[in-house]
């Protein structure tokens, strides 16, 4: 009987260790959970929503305009913003709207248009230009403390909101 108890305990220990290893691998390479903090992405994302961020696709390709990404803004803070332009693009913002390479982009996800003009600027190689959907309440690439986001700062693409349960939905990327 004692041998059976030892075997069962050993099986439990192996299962727990395997679960921990799998969780660490999944978090490191596949998906991670992030908490939205603030209103900079309204109306798309709301304060205190929790979302899943996929890490895997940016191992194979660079972010595209319209995708919502999580990036490391400071050593202890991540930001969630929308990619507006990629390397080589020219960005100009006027009260009328956002222009990329001279063409006004369609932004049906924006809470309100930006009050202040910006640019034109050219997005450097190896970076992206990001903005919050709540343009007048967002610390994004227009701000000198944020600027262009280097590709290695990007942690992943926001894909799914899972909390609160009533807000559960896939995230739309325009």
N, C-alpha and C positions, 0 to 999 in steps of 0.2 A: 504494500500500500504506500509506503514512504517513497519508493522508487517512482511510482505513478505520479505522486505529488511533485517530485523534483522535475520529472519530464514535463508536466503541465506548466510549472513555473518557468522552466526554460523556454517553452513555446511562447508563453506570454512575453517574456523579455525579448525574444527574437522579433515578435510581432510589433512590439512598441518601438524597438530600435529601427526596424524597417520603416514604420510609419513616420518616424522623425526624419529619417534620411530622405524619404520620398517628399515630405513636406518642404524640406530645405532645398531640394533639387527643383521642385515646382516653383517655389518662390524665387529662386535665383535665376532660373532660365525661362519660365513659361508665363506665369501670371503673378501679380501682386495686388494687394488691396490698398487703396488710397482713400483718404478722407478729404472731401471738398471743404475748404476753409475760406469763407467769405463769399461775396456776391459778384466777383469779377466775371463769372461765366453765366450769369443770368441772361436770358431765361432758359438756357440749355441745361445747366447744372445748378443745383441749389445748395446753399450752405448746409453742412453736416450730412450730405449724401455720401454713401460709401460706394465705391466703384471698383470694378476689376480692370486692371491694366495689363494688356498683353505685351510681353517683352519680345516675343519670338520674331515677329515680322521685321523688326528693325535690325536683326542680325543679317537679313537677306536683302534689304532695300532701305532707302532713305525715306523719311516722312514726306508725305505729299500735302500740297495746299488743301485746306479744308479739314484735315485730320486734327482731332483733339489729342494732345500729348501731355504727358507728365514729364517734367524735367527738374533737375536739381538746380534750384535758383541760388541757394547758399549752402554752406556745409550742413546746416540743420533744417532746411526748409525746401520743400518741393512745391512747384507751381503747376497748375493745370491751365493750359491755354490752347487756342486754335492756331494751327500753322496757316499763315496768310501767304507767305512767299518763301521760295527756296533759293538756293545758291544761283547767283546771276540775275535774279529778277530785280526790277526797279519797283520800289514801293513809294507811293505818294498818297497822303491822306489830306483831304479837304472836307469842309463841312458837308459837301455834296455826297461824299462816300470815299471808299478806298479804291485806289487804282493800282493795278499790277501790270507792269509793262505797257502803260498807257491806256489800259482797258479797265473800266469800272467793273468791279466784281459784284455779283449778286449775293447779297447777304441777308436772307430772310430770317436768319437766326439771331440777328443783332437786336439788343434791347432798344438802343437808340444810337444814332450816328455820332461820331466823334465831334466834339465842339471845337477842338483845336486842330490846326493844320500841322502836318509833319512831312518832312522829306522835300524833294525826292532823295532816296538812298538806294544804293545797290547792295543786295544781300551778298556778303562775301562767301567764297567757297568754304565748304565744310560747316555751314551754319544755316539756320532758318530764322525767319521773322515771324513772331507770334503776337497775338493780341487776344484779350479777353472779349467775350461777346457783349459784356456790359462795358462798352468802350470808354465811358466817362468815369468809371470806377474800377479801373484795372491797371495794375503795375505790370507792364508788358515790355515788348521790345522798344517801344517809344521812350521808355524811362531809362535814364543813363545808368542806373544800378542794375538793369536787366540786360538791355541791348540785344544783340544778335545771340541766338542760342546755338552753341556748338553741338554738333551731332552726338558727341560722346556724353553730353549732359542729359540727353533724352533717355528716360527710363522705359518708356513704352507708350502704346496707343490705348486710350480709354475705350473700352468696348461695351461695358455693361454696368448699369446701376442696380445694386441688389438690396440697398437699405436706404430709407425705410421701405418695408415691403410694399406699401401702397404706391411707391414711386418706381418699382422695379420695371426696367426697360432696357432695350439695346440702345446704344448711343449712336445717333445719326451723324455721319460725317458728310459734309457737303462739298 
